[in-house]
Amino acid sequence: MHELSIAMSIVAAVEEESAVRGADSVAAVHLRIGALSGIVEEALQFSYGLATANTSLEGSRLVIEQAPVLVLCPTCRAERRVISIQQMSCVVCGTASGNIVQGRELLVTGLELTPLENTP
């Protein structure tokens, strides 16, 4: 299950970023995952719970946005969704295209942080 190593990498990166930003804790991590990324959302959610145990992210939410597959259609000359991930053809005109412009990504798109309390 490679989702655990992905979750651990996300936790490490978010802990580093939250420290740089002076956050006390992390309430949520927002991700964008492409349909071709090979990541199983349920496995990542489960792994995230394990990876955040005893860290500053423990109890935080993992909010996942699914990114559809987009190709550059040579006929339409536009970025278009595909009919399916098994049929990489433009949903508008049906032309096959292997020029994938979206759908492979795994991006942290946002953090919900709690700022450190200032003490006198």
C-alpha positions as a LaTeX table, in Angstrom:
\begin{tabular}{lrrr}
\hline
Residue & $x$ (\AA) & $y$ (\AA) & $z$ (\AA) \\
\hline
Met1 & 0.00 & 0.00 & 0.00 \\
His2 & 1.93 & 3.03 & $-1.27$ \\
Glu3 & $-0.70$ & 5.37 & 0.15 \\
Leu4 & 0.95 & 5.11 & 3.60 \\
Ser5 & 4.26 & 6.44 & 2.27 \\
Ile6 & 2.37 & 9.20 & 0.45 \\
Ala7 & 0.50 & 10.10 & 3.65 \\
Met8 & 3.76 & 10.17 & 5.61 \\
Ser9 & 5.33 & 12.49 & 3.01 \\
Ile10 & 2.29 & 14.79 & 3.18 \\
Val11 & 2.51 & 14.91 & 6.99 \\
Ala12 & 6.23 & 15.75 & 6.90 \\
Ala13 & 5.74 & 18.52 & 4.33 \\
Val14 & 2.75 & 20.00 & 6.14 \\
Glu15 & 4.52 & 19.93 & 9.52 \\
Glu16 & 7.43 & 21.82 & 7.98 \\
Glu17 & 5.16 & 24.39 & 6.33 \\
Ser18 & 3.04 & 24.91 & 9.44 \\
Ala19 & 6.19 & 25.53 & 11.49 \\
Val20 & 7.40 & 28.11 & 8.97 \\
Arg21 & 4.01 & 29.84 & 9.17 \\
Gly22 & 3.99 & 29.77 & 12.97 \\
Ala23 & 0.93 & 27.57 & 13.33 \\
Asp24 & $-0.03$ & 25.82 & 16.55 \\
Ser25 & $-1.95$ & 23.04 & 14.82 \\
Val26 & $-3.40$ & 21.94 & 11.51 \\
Ala27 & $-7.17$ & 21.59 & 11.22 \\
Ala28 & $-7.27$ & 20.35 & 7.60 \\
Val29 & $-5.10$ & 19.50 & 4.62 \\
His30 & $-6.63$ & 20.00 & 1.17 \\
Leu31 & $-5.42$ & 17.80 & $-1.69$ \\
Arg32 & $-6.11$ & 17.61 & $-5.40$ \\
Ile33 & $-5.70$ & 14.09 & $-6.76$ \\
Gly34 & $-5.82$ & 13.23 & $-10.44$ \\
Ala35 & $-7.84$ & 10.29 & $-11.69$ \\
Leu36 & $-4.67$ & 8.80 & $-13.22$ \\
Ser37 & $-2.50$ & 9.25 & $-10.12$ \\
Gly38 & $-2.94$ & 5.64 & $-9.05$ \\
Ile39 & $-4.00$ & 6.70 & $-5.55$ \\
Val40 & $-6.97$ & 4.99 & $-3.89$ \\
Glu41 & $-8.79$ & 7.70 & $-1.93$ \\
Glu42 & $-10.09$ & 5.39 & 0.81 \\
Ala43 & $-6.62$ & 3.91 & 1.36 \\
Leu44 & $-5.10$ & 7.38 & 1.54 \\
Gln45 & $-7.72$ & 8.52 & 4.07 \\
Phe46 & $-7.00$ & 5.48 & 6.24 \\
Ser47 & $-3.23$ & 5.91 & 5.89 \\
Tyr48 & $-3.49$ & 9.60 & 6.74 \\
Gly49 & $-5.05$ & 8.68 & 10.08 \\
Leu50 & $-2.12$ & 6.38 & 10.81 \\
Ala51 & 0.52 & 8.85 & 9.61 \\
Thr52 & $-0.83$ & 11.74 & 11.69 \\
Ala53 & $-0.85$ & 9.80 & 14.99 \\
Asn54 & 1.29 & 11.56 & 17.61 \\
Thr55 & 2.03 & 14.51 & 15.29 \\
Ser56 & 0.81 & 18.09 & 15.15 \\
Leu57 & $-1.65$ & 16.93 & 12.47 \\
Glu58 & $-3.36$ & 14.35 & 14.69 \\
Gly59 & $-7.12$ & 14.88 & 14.46 \\
Ser60 & $-6.89$ & 16.97 & 11.29 \\
Arg61 & $-9.10$ & 16.32 & 8.27 \\
Leu62 & $-7.88$ & 15.29 & 4.84 \\
Val63 & $-10.07$ & 17.02 & 2.23 \\
Ile64 & $-9.68$ & 15.49 & $-1.22$ \\
Glu65 & $-10.75$ & 17.04 & $-4.52$ \\
Gln66 & $-10.73$ & 14.67 & $-7.49$ \\
Ala67 & $-9.20$ & 16.11 & $-10.67$ \\
Pro68 & $-10.66$ & 14.73 & $-13.91$ \\
Val69 & $-8.51$ & 13.70 & $-16.85$ \\
Leu70 & $-8.13$ & 16.45 & $-19.44$ \\
Val71 & $-6.44$ & 16.06 & $-22.81$ \\
Leu72 & $-5.49$ & 18.58 & $-25.45$ \\
Cys73 & $-7.80$ & 17.64 & $-28.31$ \\
Pro74 & $-6.06$ & 18.06 & $-31.68$ \\
Thr75 & $-9.39$ & 18.54 & $-33.48$ \\
Cys76 & $-11.08$ & 20.97 & $-31.08$ \\
Arg77 & $-7.74$ & 22.62 & $-30.19$ \\
Ala78 & $-8.92$ & 22.84 & $-26.58$ \\
Glu79 & $-8.50$ & 21.08 & $-23.28$ \\
Arg80 & $-11.31$ & 18.56 & $-22.98$ \\
Arg81 & $-12.43$ & 15.81 & $-20.64$ \\
Val82 & $-12.03$ & 12.27 & $-21.90$ \\
Ile83 & $-14.85$ & 9.82 & $-22.51$ \\
Ser84 & $-13.32$ & 7.56 & $-19.82$ \\
Ile85 & $-9.87$ & 6.74 & $-18.51$ \\
Gln86 & $-10.05$ & 3.59 & $-20.62$ \\
Gln87 & $-10.97$ & 5.59 & $-23.75$ \\
Met88 & $-8.71$ & 8.63 & $-23.99$ \\
Ser89 & $-10.86$ & 10.43 & $-26.52$ \\
Cys90 & $-12.32$ & 13.93 & $-26.49$ \\
Val91 & $-15.77$ & 13.92 & $-24.93$ \\
Val92 & $-16.94$ & 16.56 & $-27.45$ \\
Cys93 & $-15.75$ & 15.25 & $-30.82$ \\
Gly94 & $-14.47$ & 11.74 & $-30.04$ \\
Thr95 & $-10.93$ & 12.29 & $-31.35$ \\
Ala96 & $-8.33$ & 10.16 & $-29.57$ \\
Ser97 & $-5.58$ & 12.07 & $-27.78$ \\
Gly98 & $-2.62$ & 11.01 & $-25.67$ \\
Asn99 & $-1.68$ & 14.58 & $-24.79$ \\
Ile100 & $-2.74$ & 14.55 & $-21.12$ \\
Val101 & $-2.74$ & 17.99 & $-19.50$ \\
Gln102 & $-4.43$ & 17.09 & $-16.20$ \\
Gly103 & $-5.19$ & 13.97 & $-14.23$ \\
Arg104 & $-1.86$ & 12.70 & $-12.89$ \\
Glu105 & $-1.35$ & 15.21 & $-10.10$ \\
Leu106 & $-1.13$ & 14.94 & $-6.34$ \\
Leu107 & $-1.05$ & 18.46 & $-4.94$ \\
Val108 & $-1.48$ & 19.98 & $-1.51$ \\
Thr109 & $-3.72$ & 22.90 & $-2.44$ \\
Gly110 & $-4.41$ & 24.36 & 0.97 \\
Leu111 & $-3.97$ & 24.17 & 4.72 \\
Glu112 & $-6.29$ & 25.21 & 7.51 \\
Leu113 & $-3.97$ & 26.32 & 10.29 \\
Thr114 & $-4.51$ & 27.49 & 13.86 \\
Pro115 & $-2.08$ & 30.32 & 14.68 \\
Leu116 & 0.11 & 30.18 & 17.78 \\
Glu117 & $-1.33$ & 32.06 & 20.73 \\
Asn118 & 0.73 & 35.15 & 21.61 \\
Thr119 & 1.61 & 35.10 & 25.29 \\
Pro120 & 2.56 & 38.33 & 27.11 \\
\hline
\end{tabular}
